[in-house]
């Protein structure tokens, strides 16, 4: 059934209901216990994979659900709204699954997609470098040919969950002439098994209460077979952005879900907390800010749904604009929703018991990754408004 306007299909509604029901069996207590103990949400990940939620966007012939980014973002939103967001859904099925499905060889699709779809394979993604930041043109990780093989050397930083992954999709740069200047190097994508010789990583200590950790990754002359290259080494920019728009949509979905979670926590509290014989939720000083954040989250959700719909329809330019706007709007709305939830609970908002304080730093992540709010504003100013490039 085709989606019409803003009305979700029966299948999408059923999917949303099923994901919400599954995620409710885990919830925030489960999520935070795993995060604080240094564990991972393996039980939730495995169940989501077996039920077909993780690979809902991937082609049916490779074990996926045959749906699109709308459905995958729906899964992410509902999990986050239940207090159990899965960060690696942004990476494994959304970025890597999309890129391999669109540009991989038949052997690569058969090798990786079924496992990504059912969750038995997790694939990390590595683009960010210590000296490059948001400027992907300054990436210095290089790949050179050695006969029929490739040799990768370089560093990556803030790579999510590589310790949980069986492989990592690495963005490097290739050159034919060993003496080529850096500006002539071309980006290319390589699938690297995490047990490859020469690949190592160290954990970055973060003030984030999340089960997924961040790592600095080192590639010391990592030797790969010729079929590690995904797609064409000359067309990797287009291939890369095919995965980055889904990344932004999923980032928005996670932020929308977190905002819903925070608002629901606050609403439940202010309905029952009484001071001077009146529930504090009756006072406009609390009810109006909560209503405002609810409106902002719903507006961000609409843009996220627009972005996913445009992406699934093949409108790459429209999806890029909407995905960036959705990510910006959801990040801002989520931060405000979490902040207002803490304020609504007062001192209880900072306790472990109520679980809102843990979301304070996590909500800030939506303003920074996968692209900062400032870079989104640069994109909108230049692409949507036609203003001069600022960098």
Secondary structure per residue as TSV (DSSP state, phi and psi in degrees):
chain	resnum	aa	ss	phi	psi
A	1	X	-	360.0	131.9
A	2	X	-	-83.2	138.5
A	3	X	-	-70.2	137.5
A	4	X	B	-118.7	119.3
A	5	X	T	56.6	-129.8
A	6	X	T	-98.4	7.9
A	7	X	B	-95.6	121.1
A	8	X	-	-72.5	148.6
A	9	X	-	-69.9	167.5
A	10	X	H	-59.8	-38.2
A	11	X	H	-65.6	-42.5
A	12	X	H	-66.7	-40.1
A	13	X	H	-63.9	-42.0
A	14	X	H	-65.5	-39.1
A	15	X	H	-62.8	-45.9
A	16	X	H	-58.3	-44.6
A	17	X	H	-65.2	-40.1
A	18	X	H	-69.3	-41.1
A	19	X	H	-65.0	-44.8
A	20	X	H	-59.9	-40.8
A	21	X	H	-65.7	-43.1
A	22	X	H	-65.1	-47.5
A	23	X	H	-63.7	-31.4
A	24	X	H	-64.5	-24.2
A	25	X	T	-72.2	-14.5
A	26	X	T	-108.6	-67.6
A	27	X	H	73.7	-173.5
A	28	X	H	-71.9	-33.8
A	29	X	H	-59.9	-45.8
A	30	X	H	-60.4	-46.9
A	31	X	H	-61.4	-48.6
A	32	X	H	-70.8	-33.2
A	33	X	H	-62.6	-42.7
A	34	X	H	-64.0	-43.3
A	35	X	H	-64.2	-44.7
A	36	X	H	-75.2	-23.7
A	37	X	H	-92.4	-2.9
A	38	X	T	80.8	14.3
A	39	X	-	-90.9	-175.1
A	40	X	-	-126.7	158.1
A	41	X	-	-85.1	54.2
A	42	X	H	-63.0	-40.6
A	43	X	H	-64.0	-43.9
A	44	X	H	-67.3	-43.5
A	45	X	H	-60.3	-46.4
A	46	X	H	-65.5	-41.5
A	47	X	H	-67.2	-41.7
A	48	X	H	-61.2	-37.7
A	49	X	H	-67.4	-44.6
A	50	X	H	-64.1	-31.8
A	51	X	T	-82.6	-3.3
A	52	X	T	86.7	9.9
A	53	X	-	-76.5	-38.4
A	54	X	T	-67.2	-40.0
A	55	X	T	-102.8	26.2
A	56	X	T	-61.9	-24.2
A	57	X	T	-89.6	-8.9
A	58	X	S	-90.1	156.4
A	59	X	-	-59.5	143.4
A	60	X	G	-62.4	-35.3
A	61	X	G	-67.1	-12.1
A	62	X	G	-115.3	23.9
A	63	X	T	92.4	1.7
A	64	X	S	-87.3	-176.4
A	65	X	-	-89.3	-9.2
A	66	X	S	72.9	12.5
A	67	X	-	-95.8	-143.8
A	68	X	-	-143.2	-164.9
A	69	X	H	-67.3	-27.8
A	70	X	H	-58.3	-47.4
A	71	X	H	-69.6	-40.0
A	72	X	H	-67.0	-39.3
A	73	X	H	-66.3	-33.3
A	74	X	H	-61.9	-43.9
A	75	X	H	-60.2	-46.6
A	76	X	H	-62.6	-44.1
A	77	X	H	-59.2	-47.4
A	78	X	H	-67.5	-35.7
A	79	X	H	-66.3	-43.1
A	80	X	H	-65.7	-37.2
A	81	X	H	-65.7	-24.4
A	82	X	T	-88.2	-2.0
A	83	X	T	88.8	11.8
A	84	X	-	-132.3	63.6
A	85	X	-	-70.7	144.9
A	86	X	-	-110.7	100.3
A	87	X	T	-58.1	-36.0
A	88	X	H	-72.6	-8.7
A	89	X	H	-67.5	-29.2
A	90	X	I	-65.4	-33.6
A	91	X	I	-93.7	-56.6
A	92	X	I	-69.0	-62.0
A	93	X	I	-81.1	-33.7
A	94	X	I	-77.0	-52.7
A	95	X	I	-82.0	-63.9
A	96	X	I	-68.4	-44.0
A	97	X	I	-60.3	-41.6
A	98	X	H	-63.9	-47.1
A	99	X	H	-63.7	-45.4
A	100	X	H	-66.5	-40.6
A	101	X	H	-63.0	-35.1
A	102	X	H	-86.6	-34.8
A	103	X	H	-125.3	-8.4
A	104	X	S	-73.6	160.9
A	105	X	-	-73.0	168.2
A	106	X	H	-61.7	-38.0
A	107	X	H	-64.7	-42.1
A	108	X	H	-64.0	-41.1
A	109	X	I	-62.6	-45.4
A	110	X	I	-67.9	-32.4
A	111	X	I	-74.0	-39.3
A	112	X	I	-111.1	-37.4
A	113	X	I	-65.1	-42.3
A	114	X	H	-58.5	-40.0
A	115	X	H	-70.6	-38.5
A	116	X	H	-62.9	-39.6
A	117	X	H	-65.9	-42.5
A	118	X	H	-94.9	2.8
A	119	X	T	85.4	-3.2
A	120	X	S	-74.1	-18.5
A	121	X	S	-120.8	130.8
A	122	X	-	-115.0	131.5
A	123	X	E	-120.0	122.8
A	124	X	E	-81.3	172.5
A	125	X	E	-135.7	133.1
A	126	X	E	-132.3	108.0
A	127	X	-	-125.5	-41.7
A	128	X	-	-66.9	138.2
A	129	X	-	-126.1	156.5
A	130	X	T	-56.5	-38.0
A	131	X	T	-103.7	-0.1
A	132	X	T	-102.4	-39.1
A	133	X	T	57.7	-127.9
A	134	X	T	-79.1	-8.7
A	135	X	-	-91.2	90.6
A	136	X	G	-67.1	-15.2
A	137	X	G	-73.7	-12.1
A	138	X	G	-99.9	11.4
A	139	X	-	-60.0	131.5
A	140	X	-	-110.8	-5.2
A	141	X	-	-63.1	123.1
A	142	X	E	-118.0	153.5
A	143	X	E	-127.9	122.4
A	144	X	E	-120.3	149.5
A	145	X	E	-79.5	143.1
A	146	X	E	-137.3	90.8
A	147	X	T	69.0	-124.4
A	148	X	T	-91.9	0.3
A	149	X	E	-105.6	170.3
A	150	X	E	-117.3	147.8
A	151	X	E	-125.6	120.8
A	152	X	E	-104.5	137.5
A	153	X	E	-140.7	138.9
A	154	X	E	152.8	-168.9
A	155	X	E	-135.9	151.0
A	156	X	E	-132.5	159.3
A	157	X	E	-142.5	154.8
A	158	X	E	55.4	51.6
A	159	X	E	-98.2	118.0
A	160	X	E	-78.9	130.3
A	161	X	T	62.3	25.8
A	162	X	G	-65.6	-24.4
A	163	X	G	-68.9	-18.7
A	164	X	G	-98.3	-4.8
A	165	X	-	-98.8	152.8
A	166	X	S	-92.6	-16.6
A	167	X	E	-156.5	163.9
A	168	X	E	-137.3	133.9
A	169	X	E	-88.4	114.7
A	170	X	E	-108.2	133.6
A	171	X	E	-92.4	114.7
A	172	X	E	-121.9	-172.3
A	173	X	E	-132.3	136.9
A	174	X	E	-109.1	156.9
A	175	X	-	-151.2	147.3
A	176	X	S	-89.4	-33.8
A	177	X	S	-101.1	118.2
A	178	X	T	-56.2	-21.6
A	179	X	T	-96.0	11.7
A	180	X	-	-65.3	145.7
A	181	X	-	-73.4	154.9
A	182	X	G	-60.7	-34.3
A	183	X	G	-70.3	-13.8
A	184	X	G	-92.7	-4.5
A	185	X	-	-72.2	143.5
A	186	X	E	-110.5	138.0
A	187	X	E	-69.2	146.4
A	188	X	E	-149.4	158.8
A	189	X	E	-115.5	133.3
A	190	X	E	-132.2	135.7
A	191	X	E	-89.7	120.0
A	192	X	E	-120.2	116.0
A	193	X	E	-59.5	141.7
A	194	X	T	-73.1	-9.0
A	195	X	T	-97.7	12.6
A	196	X	-	-65.1	140.4
A	197	X	T	-65.4	132.8
A	198	X	T	96.3	-10.4
A	199	X	E	-96.5	126.6
A	200	X	E	-146.7	167.2
A	201	X	E	-154.2	156.4
A	202	X	E	-129.2	142.9
A	203	X	E	-75.5	139.5
A	204	X	E	-98.7	124.8
A	205	X	-	-72.7	122.3
A	206	X	-	-122.1	147.5
A	207	X	S	-89.9	52.9
A	208	X	-	-124.1	129.8
A	209	X	-	-92.0	81.4
A	210	X	-	-138.4	147.3
A	211	X	S	-72.1	-20.3
A	212	X	S	-93.1	130.2
A	213	X	-	-98.4	164.8
A	214	X	E	-109.1	147.1
A	215	X	E	-138.8	151.4
A	216	X	E	-95.9	132.0
A	217	X	E	-115.6	138.3
A	218	X	E	-121.4	132.5
A	219	X	E	-117.3	107.4
A	220	X	E	-110.1	89.4
A	221	X	E	54.5	52.1
A	222	X	E	-76.5	118.5
A	223	X	E	-93.6	129.6
A	224	X	E	-129.1	150.3
A	225	X	-	-69.9	165.1
A	226	X	G	-60.5	-31.1
A	227	X	G	-82.2	9.3
A	228	X	G	-75.1	-23.3
A	229	X	E	-70.3	129.7
A	230	X	E	-98.0	123.1
A	231	X	S	68.6	-151.7
A	232	X	-	-96.3	137.5
A	233	X	T	-69.3	-16.3
A	234	X	T	-90.5	-12.2
A	235	X	S	-120.3	22.8
A	236	X	H	-68.8	-25.7
A	237	X	H	-61.4	-48.7
A	238	X	H	-62.8	-40.0
A	239	X	H	-66.6	-38.8
A	240	X	H	-63.4	-45.1
A	241	X	H	-71.7	-18.7
A	242	X	H	-64.6	-24.0
A	243	X	H	-98.4	-21.4
A	244	X	H	-78.7	-31.4
A	245	X	H	-64.0	-45.4
A	246	X	H	-58.9	-35.7
A	247	X	H	-60.0	-43.4
A	248	X	H	-67.6	-39.7
A	249	X	H	-62.9	-42.7
A	250	X	H	-70.3	-34.7
A	251	X	H	-62.0	-40.9
A	252	X	H	-64.3	-41.6
A	253	X	H	-61.8	-41.8
A	254	X	H	-63.6	-42.7
A	255	X	H	-67.0	-40.4
A	256	X	H	-60.6	-46.0
A	257	X	H	-62.2	-42.0
A	258	X	H	-63.2	-40.1
A	259	X	H	-62.2	-43.6
A	260	X	H	-60.4	-43.1
A	261	X	H	-59.5	-47.3
A	262	X	H	-64.9	-43.9
A	263	X	H	-63.9	-43.0
A	264	X	H	-62.2	-40.0
A	265	X	H	-60.6	-46.2
A	266	X	H	-66.1	-42.8
A	267	X	H	-62.4	-44.8
A	268	X	H	-58.3	-38.2
A	269	X	H	-71.7	-49.5
A	270	X	H	-72.3	-16.0
A	271	X	H	-70.8	-31.6
A	272	X	H	-108.5	-24.0
A	273	X	-	-72.0	121.7
A	274	X	E	-115.6	135.0
A	275	X	E	-132.7	129.3
A	276	X	T	55.8	42.2
A	277	X	T	69.4	9.0
A	278	X	E	-127.1	132.2
A	279	X	E	-57.0	133.6
A	280	X	G	-64.9	-18.5
A	281	X	G	-68.3	-11.9
A	282	X	G	-77.8	-16.6
A	283	X	S	-85.0	133.4
A	284	X	H	-64.5	-24.0
A	285	X	H	-61.4	-23.5
A	286	X	H	-107.5	-39.8
A	287	X	H	-67.4	-40.0
A	288	X	H	-67.6	-46.4
A	289	X	H	-61.0	-37.2
A	290	X	H	-68.2	-39.6
A	291	X	H	-63.0	-39.8
A	292	X	H	-64.8	-45.3
A	293	X	H	-66.6	-33.9
A	294	X	H	-61.8	-43.5
A	295	X	H	-61.6	-44.2
A	296	X	H	-64.5	-39.4
A	297	X	H	-65.4	-42.3
A	298	X	H	-65.4	-36.5
A	299	X	H	-67.0	-42.0
A	300	X	H	-63.3	-37.9
A	301	X	H	-63.3	-39.6
A	302	X	H	-60.9	-43.3
A	303	X	H	-66.7	-37.2
A	304	X	H	-61.7	-43.5
A	305	X	H	-66.7	-36.7
A	306	X	H	-62.9	-45.3
A	307	X	H	-60.8	-45.1
A	308	X	H	-64.6	-39.8
A	309	X	H	-65.5	-43.0
A	310	X	H	-64.4	-40.9
A	311	X	H	-63.2	-46.1
A	312	X	H	-65.7	-24.7
A	313	X	T	-84.4	-4.2
A	314	X	T	86.2	11.6
A	315	X	-	-88.6	85.1
A	316	X	H	-64.9	-42.2
A	317	X	H	-66.7	-46.6
A	318	X	H	-63.3	-38.5
A	319	X	H	-67.3	-37.5
A	320	X	H	-63.2	-45.6
A	321	X	H	-63.1	-49.1
A	322	X	H	-67.0	-37.0
A	323	X	H	-65.0	-41.4
A	324	X	H	-67.1	-42.3
A	325	X	H	-64.0	-40.4
A	326	X	H	-64.4	-42.9
A	327	X	H	-63.5	-42.3
A	328	X	H	-63.1	-52.6
A	329	X	H	-61.4	-43.0
A	330	X	H	-68.3	-39.4
A	331	X	H	-62.4	-45.9
A	332	X	H	-65.2	-45.2
A	333	X	H	-65.6	-38.1
A	334	X	H	-65.8	-43.8
A	335	X	H	-59.5	-44.4
A	336	X	H	-67.9	-37.6
A	337	X	H	-64.7	-44.7
A	338	X	H	-65.3	-42.9
A	339	X	H	-61.0	-42.6
A	340	X	H	-69.7	-32.7
A	341	X	H	-64.0	-44.3
A	342	X	H	-60.3	-45.2
A	343	X	H	-63.4	-37.0
A	344	X	H	-67.0	-34.0
A	345	X	H	-86.2	-8.8
A	346	X	G	61.7	-134.5
A	347	X	G	-60.3	-34.1
A	348	X	G	-63.3	-23.2
A	349	X	G	-67.8	-14.4
A	350	X	G	-106.7	7.0
A	351	X	S	-92.4	157.4
A	352	X	T	-67.7	-33.1
A	353	X	T	-55.6	-42.9
A	354	X	T	-90.5	-14.4
A	355	X	-	73.6	9.7
A	356	X	-	-85.6	-35.7
A	357	X	T	-57.9	-35.8
A	358	X	H	-64.1	-22.8
A	359	X	H	-84.2	-9.4
A	360	X	H	-64.0	-54.5
A	361	X	H	-70.2	-36.6
A	362	X	H	-62.2	-37.0
A	363	X	H	-66.7	-31.2
A	364	X	H	-64.2	-26.9
A	365	X	H	-58.9	-33.4
A	366	X	H	-68.4	-18.4
A	367	X	H	-85.3	-17.3
A	368	X	H	-108.1	-44.8
A	369	X	S	-121.1	152.6
A	370	X	S	-78.9	-5.7
A	371	X	S	-144.5	138.2
A	372	X	-	-70.5	157.3
A	373	X	H	-60.1	-33.5
A	374	X	H	-67.2	-39.0
A	375	X	H	-71.1	-32.1
A	376	X	H	-63.2	-43.7
A	377	X	H	-64.4	-37.5
A	378	X	H	-58.9	-45.7
A	379	X	H	-62.5	-46.8
A	380	X	I	-65.9	-42.3
A	381	X	I	-59.8	-43.0
A	382	X	I	-83.5	-41.2
A	383	X	I	-87.3	-45.0
A	384	X	I	-83.5	-37.7
A	385	X	S	-101.2	-11.6
A	386	X	-	72.4	23.9
A	387	X	-	-78.8	158.1
A	388	X	-	-60.2	147.5
A	389	X	-	-66.3	137.0
A	390	X	-	-99.4	-2.9
A	391	X	-	-149.4	360.0
